[in-house]
Amino acid sequence: MNQVKAKKHLGQHFLTDESIAKNIADTLTLSGYETVLEIGPGMGVLTKYLLEKEIDTYVIEIDNESVDYLNSHYSKLHNKIISKDFLKYNINEIFEGKPFAIIGNFPYNISTQIVFKCLEMRHQVPEFSGMFQKEVAERICEKKGSKTYGILSVLAQAFYDVEYLFTVNEDVFNPPPKVKSGVMRMIRKENFTLPCDEKLFFNVVKTGFNQRRKTLRNSLKSFQLSDNLKEDTIFDLRPEQLSVEQFIELTQKIEANAI
């Protein structure tokens, strides 16, 4: 088997530039874990550089044709190719609760879902790195005050230090996507436990941004805030005006209001 044909329904755009693949592999700090999981390896352009590192590399791939290609070209991946859908598979059937990093040239149509699953597994994922549609990578790394600052920005930055690393042009893919790509990295904070109810925090952030044009006093009505609490000036703001720290403070206030 010489090549895998890119499948539109899987959002496949195969990276063809070896230097970019190596640069993405080199975004890993290799600190705090012994295993890395690559999501959507395709024909292994990134995989080959991961296999050169002193780390245990696994790949998860939904496309059977790609799985056959990897099996025939990368002997080091013997018994380390997981032929599953990452979003639906319980990865701990393989990793059994051990920490692992995530990396990949992520299919654009599911990239945000991959980040959300990473956040759900944050106790196990100390590092996350990879390529997204440029606008998505920028959104994850955006700071307050921007129109693109949103749910993903706040939730990712609450638990990870995020960094936009570099932009990748369309012409280094086969087939070329219609948009530029961006590579970003998330390194879990040393203390990634929030000083508030974390489930409530997620709910406050999502509810606030779901009506982002409204002030928090209006968008958070479903939390049944007391009249006294609603007088707090933080409720005069719209969600994009709040930093991660302010969202934590807001959650603490709502938590105390419910007691």
N, C-alpha and C positions, 0 to 999 in steps of 0.2 A: 504494500500500500504506500503510494507516494505522497498523496495529498488528501486532506479532508475538505469536502465542499462545505462552505459556510452556509448555515441554515438560517433563513430570515426569521423564522418563528422562535428561534432560540437567541436571537439578537447577536449572532456571531459575527465578529469582525476580527480576523486574525492579524495580530501584530507581526510585521515582517522585518522590523528594524532591530537587529541584534543588540546594538549599543543601548537602545532604550530599554530593551528587556533586561539587560544586565544592570542598568541604573535602577530599575524597579526592584530587582532582587536585592540590590545593595541598600535599599531603604530600610531593610530589617536591621535592628540593632543587635539581635540575637541575645538579648538580655532578659533573664527571668523565665525562660522556657527552653525546652529541648526539642520541641516539635512544631512544625509549621504545616498548615493546611492551605493548599492552593485551590481556589474555587474556579472552575471553568478553564482548565489548562489548554484545551484545544489540541494543537499539535506540539505543545511543550516548549514554545520559544522562551518562556519565562522559566519553566520547570528545569531546563538544562542548567541554568545558573544557580537555581536553588540546590540542585543535586551536588554542586561543587562545594557547597558550604558544609561546615561541621554541624549539621542539624538534621533531624529525622524528618524527611519530607513525605507528606501524603498529598494526594490530589483527589478531588471529588468532581466528577464529570457526568452530566446527564445524557450526553450524546454518545450513543453506542459506537458510531464510526470513529469518534475521537478516542474512545476507550481502546478500540482495536489498534489504532495507530500508536497510542502510547505504549501498549503492551508489546508491540513489535519493535519499537525504537528505543525504549528506555528500560533496560534490564534492571537497573537500580530501583525501579518502581514495583518490582515483583511483590505482590500481595499488599501494595500500598495505593492501589487505584480503587477508589470507592465509586461504583457506578450507581449513583443516586442523585436525587434532587436535594441540594443543600438546604433549601428552605423547608423541606418536609421531613428530612432525615434526622434521626436522633444520633448526632455525631458521637455521643458517649458510648454507643455500642462498640466503637473503636477506641476512643480516648479514655473512657472510664474515669471521667472527672479530672484528668490531668490538664495542666495549662498548655495552651497552644496558641501560636500566632496565626493570623489569617492574612493571606495575600492573594492578589489576582488581578487580571485584566477583566474586570467584571462586566457581564452583559448589561448594557444600559437600562434595559427594560425591567430589571429586577435589582438594580444596584442599591436603591434606598432600602428595599426589603432586607438585603444582606446586612446593611448597617444596623437596622433595627434588631435583627437576630443577634448580631454581635453584641449590641447593648444588653439584650436579654441575658447573654452569656458572659457579661463583663467580669464576673468573678473568675472566669476561666481563660479569658482572652486579654493578656497584658499588652498585646500590640496588634495593630491592624493597619495594613498598608495596601495601596493598589491604585488602579486607574479607573476613572469614572468619566462620564460626560463632564466637560469642563465646568459647566454651570452647577452641577451637583457637587463636585469637589469644592468649588468656591463657596457654595451655600453651607456646607458642613463646617467650613473654617471661618465663616463670616462672623463679624462682631455686631453688637447691638447698634440700632440706628439705621440699618440698611433694609431696603425692601426685600432682599433675598434672605435676610436673617429670619429663621423660623424654627419650627419644631425640631428638625434634625440638628440645627446649629446648637440649640440650647441643650438638648439631651446628650449629644456627643461630647460637648465641652464641659458638661457637668462631671463626667467621669474620666475623660481623656484630655491630654494636651494634644491639640490638633494643629497640623501644619500643612499648608499648600506648598508642594515642592516644585513641580514644573509642569509646563504645558506641552502637549503632544499634538502635532498637526495631523490632518486627515490622511495625507498621502503615504503614511507608513503602515497602512492597514490594507488587508484584502478580504472583502471589498472595502473601499474607503467609506467611513461613516459621513453623514452630512454635517457633523459638528466636530469641534475640537475636543480633545480629551485633556484631563488634568489628573496628575498623580498627587495623592495626599497620604499623610500618615497620622495615625492616632496612637499615642503612647499612654497607657493607663496611668492615672495619677497615683502617687504613692499612697495617699489616703483617698480612696474612691468611694467611701461610705458617706452619704449626705447626712447633715444634722437635721433631718426632717423625715417624715414618712415618704419613702421613695415612690411608692405606688401613687400616693396623692400628688407628689411632685410631677410625675408623668402626666397625670390627669389634668392638673392645673395648666401645665405648659400646652398640652394638646387642645384643651378647651379654649384657652386664651387665643391661640393662633387660629383656631377654626373660624373665629370672627375677628380677624386681625384689625379691621378698620374701626372697631368699636373700642371704647375704653374698657379697662378690666372690670369696672363697676357694672357694666352692661353684659360683657361676654361671660362673666363668671356668676351670673344670677343663679344658675342651677346649684351652686354650693350653699345657697340659703344663708347668705352673710347677714350678720346682725347689723342693725342701723349704725351702731357705734363703730363697727369695723369698716363699714362702707364710707365713713367719713375720713378714713386714712388717705392721705394724699397719693399713696402708691396706686390707688384705684382710679386716679385721674389719668393715668398713663395708658398707652396702647402697648400690646405685648412686645413689639419690636424695640420699644424704648427701655426694656428691662434687660440688665445683664444676667448672667447665670446666677450670680450671687443674690441679685434682687429677686429672682424667681424662687430661690431657696428661702429667702426672707418672707416672701409672699406666702409660700406654702406653710411656713411655720405659723404665720398669723392665722391662716385659715384653719390649720390644725388646732390651734389654741381656741379659736372661735367655736369649734365643734365640741369641745370638752364641757 
